[in-house]
Amino acid sequence: MKENDKPKKDEKPRKDEKPEVEEQSEIKKTIDDFGTINNAFDFRSNIQYLTIIGSIEGHVVLPPQDKTTKYENIIPQLVAVEENDNIKGLLTILNTVGGDVEAGLAIAELTATLSKPTVSLVLGGGHSIGIPLATASKYSFIAESATMTMHPIRLTGLVIGAQQTFDYFKKMQDRVVDFIVRTSKADRETVLSYMNATGNIANDVGTILFSSDATQIGLIDEVGGLMQALNKLKSMIQEEQNNQR
């Protein structure tokens, strides 16, 4: 037997080669931590997929049993979408009950100011601050069975009962309304009338909008699902590439 034919003992994999189990474990951890599926299981795409679920967590950490979307995880991803030349578009999928207003607006503003094509899809629900997160994309879809709850700004916990507090609430609400009007086809009067309605929700002020209602008032562009959202985003990417030639 030649020396080269001898079996190699304790041969270790090269440093640039990770065992398959370890690689799959890292992919799963990425999905669990950030809700992203890029490159999952040898998946390659020029579209970044972003999921916004549960409550939008802001400066205060929510209880561990709550499903949350942490804005400190989302913001770097949106910056990377803008900077990465390999990413041509963003699909945001929402199923959220709302949450922190400032954190939600921060994510929405970043999405709205991306230079690349963006499409949003509301599944299940896109409530409260989830509404501007949905309208922030250049084109928006809502599933036929989904709903969106529009209501005024409110705060739980100890509140100082002074005029300044109510003025602050009004200014915060104006920020949300202005953003929705700026990024959708809904007009300000319609948004305010649905937001301040008293006869639609038994124990709250506001309105529950079904998919047909959301599109009728111009809040969302179209009723559709994943296939429609992806086809629209791909056509927007193709149109942008054609314009750049």
matplotlib code that plots the C-alpha trace (Angstrom):
import matplotlib.pyplot as plt

x = [0.0, 1.3, 1.7, -0.8, -3.4, -3.3, -6.5, -6.3, -7.1, -8.8, -9.2, -10.9, -13.1, -11.7, -12.4, -14.5, -16.7, -19.3, -21.0, -24.5, -26.2, -24.4, -25.3, -29.0, -28.9, -27.6, -30.2, -33.0, -31.6, -31.6, -35.3, -36.1, -34.2, -34.9, -37.8, -35.8, -35.8, -33.1, -30.8, -32.7, -32.1, -30.1, -32.8, -31.4, -33.4, -32.9, -35.9, -35.6, -38.5, -39.4, -42.0, -43.7, -45.7, -47.2, -46.6, -44.1, -41.7, -40.3, -38.0, -39.6, -39.1, -42.5, -43.2, -41.4, -44.7, -45.6, -44.8, -42.9, -41.1, -38.1, -37.4, -33.6, -33.6, -35.7, -33.9, -30.4, -32.2, -33.8, -30.5, -28.9, -31.7, -30.8, -27.1, -26.9, -26.8, -27.8, -31.2, -33.6, -36.8, -38.5, -41.6, -43.0, -45.5, -47.6, -49.7, -49.5, -51.7, -49.8, -47.6, -45.1, -46.0, -42.5, -40.9, -43.6, -43.2, -39.4, -39.7, -42.4, -40.4, -37.3, -39.5, -41.2, -37.8, -36.2, -35.2, -36.0, -39.4, -41.4, -44.6, -46.5, -49.0, -51.3, -52.2, -54.6, -54.4, -52.5, -53.9, -53.1, -49.6, -49.6, -51.6, -48.7, -46.4, -48.6, -49.0, -45.3, -44.6, -44.9, -47.7, -49.8, -52.0, -54.4, -55.6, -59.3, -59.7, -57.5, -58.7, -57.2, -58.3, -58.0, -58.2, -56.8, -53.6, -53.9, -51.6, -51.9, -50.5, -50.2, -51.1, -51.0, -54.4, -53.3, -54.0, -50.4, -50.9, -53.9, -52.0, -49.2, -51.6, -53.0, -49.6, -48.7, -52.0, -51.3, -48.0, -49.7, -52.5, -50.1, -48.0, -51.0, -52.4, -48.9, -48.3, -51.8, -54.7, -57.0, -57.8, -57.4, -61.1, -61.9, -59.0, -60.1, -63.8, -63.0, -60.4, -62.8, -66.0, -67.9, -70.4, -68.2, -66.3, -68.1, -65.5, -63.3, -63.2, -62.3, -63.3, -62.5, -61.8, -62.3, -60.2, -62.8, -63.3, -59.5, -59.2, -62.5, -61.2, -57.7, -55.9, -54.6, -54.1, -55.5, -56.9, -54.6, -52.3, -48.7, -48.7, -50.2, -47.7, -44.7, -45.8, -46.3, -42.9, -41.2, -42.9, -41.8, -38.2, -38.3, -39.7, -37.0, -34.2, -35.7, -35.7, -32.0, -30.9]
y = [0.0, 3.4, 6.0, 8.3, 5.5, 5.1, 6.1, 9.5, 9.5, 12.3, 14.3, 17.6, 19.6, 22.8, 26.0, 27.3, 24.2, 23.9, 20.6, 20.5, 20.2, 23.2, 25.3, 24.3, 25.2, 28.7, 29.2, 28.2, 30.6, 33.4, 32.7, 32.5, 35.7, 38.0, 36.4, 36.4, 33.5, 34.7, 31.9, 29.4, 25.9, 26.9, 29.4, 32.3, 35.4, 39.0, 39.9, 40.5, 39.1, 40.9, 39.6, 41.9, 39.9, 40.2, 43.4, 46.1, 46.3, 49.7, 51.1, 48.9, 45.1, 43.3, 40.1, 37.0, 35.2, 38.0, 37.5, 40.6, 42.4, 44.2, 47.4, 47.2, 44.0, 45.4, 48.7, 47.2, 44.9, 47.8, 49.7, 46.6, 46.3, 49.8, 49.2, 45.7, 45.8, 42.2, 43.0, 44.4, 44.7, 44.2, 42.2, 43.0, 40.5, 41.7, 40.0, 42.4, 43.8, 47.1, 48.3, 51.1, 54.1, 55.6, 52.3, 51.5, 54.9, 54.5, 51.2, 52.7, 55.8, 53.6, 51.5, 54.5, 56.1, 53.0, 53.7, 50.1, 48.6, 47.6, 45.7, 44.9, 42.1, 42.1, 38.6, 38.0, 41.5, 44.8, 46.7, 50.1, 51.1, 48.2, 50.4, 52.8, 49.8, 48.5, 51.7, 52.5, 50.2, 51.6, 49.0, 47.2, 44.1, 42.7, 39.1, 38.6, 37.3, 40.0, 43.0, 46.3, 48.2, 51.9, 53.8, 56.9, 57.0, 55.7, 55.0, 52.5, 53.1, 56.2, 59.4, 63.0, 64.4, 67.8, 69.7, 69.1, 65.4, 65.6, 68.0, 65.5, 62.7, 64.8, 65.6, 61.9, 61.1, 63.8, 62.1, 58.8, 60.3, 62.5, 59.4, 57.3, 60.1, 60.7, 57.0, 55.8, 57.0, 57.6, 61.3, 62.8, 63.3, 59.7, 58.4, 60.6, 59.6, 55.9, 56.5, 58.3, 56.3, 55.2, 52.7, 50.0, 48.6, 47.6, 48.6, 51.0, 54.0, 53.2, 51.0, 47.4, 47.5, 44.3, 43.8, 45.3, 48.3, 49.0, 49.0, 51.0, 54.0, 53.8, 52.6, 49.5, 49.2, 45.7, 42.5, 39.6, 37.0, 35.9, 35.1, 38.5, 40.4, 38.6, 39.1, 42.8, 43.2, 41.3, 43.5, 46.6, 45.3, 44.6, 48.0, 49.7, 47.7, 48.7, 52.4, 52.2, 50.9]
z = [0.0, -0.9, 1.7, 0.0, 0.2, 3.9, 5.6, 7.3, 11.0, 12.8, 9.7, 10.6, 8.2, 6.8, 8.8, 5.9, 5.9, 8.7, 9.5, 8.0, 11.4, 12.7, 9.7, 9.9, 13.6, 12.8, 10.1, 12.6, 15.2, 12.7, 12.0, 15.7, 16.6, 13.6, 11.7, 8.5, 6.0, 3.6, 2.7, 4.8, 3.7, 0.6, -0.3, -2.5, -3.4, -4.2, -2.0, 1.7, 3.7, 7.0, 9.4, 12.0, 14.5, 18.0, 19.8, 18.6, 21.5, 22.2, 24.9, 27.6, 27.5, 27.4, 29.5, 28.2, 27.4, 24.8, 21.2, 20.2, 17.3, 18.7, 16.8, 17.6, 15.5, 12.6, 12.1, 11.2, 8.7, 7.0, 6.8, 5.3, 2.7, 1.5, 1.5, 0.1, -3.7, -3.9, -2.3, -4.9, -2.9, 0.5, 1.3, 4.8, 6.2, 9.2, 11.8, 14.7, 17.5, 17.5, 20.3, 21.0, 18.9, 18.6, 17.8, 15.2, 13.6, 13.5, 11.6, 9.3, 8.5, 7.6, 5.3, 3.7, 2.9, 1.3, -2.3, -3.4, -4.2, -1.1, -0.7, 2.5, 3.2, 6.2, 7.4, 10.3, 11.7, 11.2, 14.2, 15.8, 14.9, 12.5, 10.1, 9.4, 9.2, 6.4, 4.5, 4.7, 1.8, -1.8, -2.4, 0.2, 0.3, 2.8, 3.0, 2.5, 6.1, 7.7, 9.8, 10.9, 14.0, 13.9, 17.2, 19.0, 20.9, 24.5, 27.4, 30.2, 33.7, 35.8, 33.8, 35.1, 34.6, 33.2, 30.0, 28.9, 28.9, 26.6, 24.3, 24.1, 23.2, 20.5, 19.0, 19.0, 17.3, 14.7, 13.9, 13.3, 11.2, 9.2, 8.3, 7.3, 5.1, 3.6, 2.7, 1.7, -0.4, 2.6, 3.4, 6.8, 7.5, 6.8, 9.0, 11.9, 11.6, 11.7, 14.5, 16.7, 16.0, 19.1, 17.7, 16.3, 19.3, 22.4, 25.0, 23.0, 20.6, 17.0, 14.1, 13.0, 9.3, 7.2, 4.1, 1.8, 4.1, 4.2, 0.4, -0.1, 1.9, 0.3, 3.4, 1.6, -2.1, -2.8, -1.4, -2.0, -0.6, -0.9, -4.6, -5.5, -3.2, -4.6, -8.2, -7.6, -5.9, -8.7, -11.3, -9.4, -9.3, -13.0, -13.8, -11.7, -13.4, -16.9, -15.9, -14.8, -18.2]

ax = plt.figure().add_subplot(projection="3d")
ax.plot(x, y, z, "-o")
ax.set_aspect("equal")
plt.show()
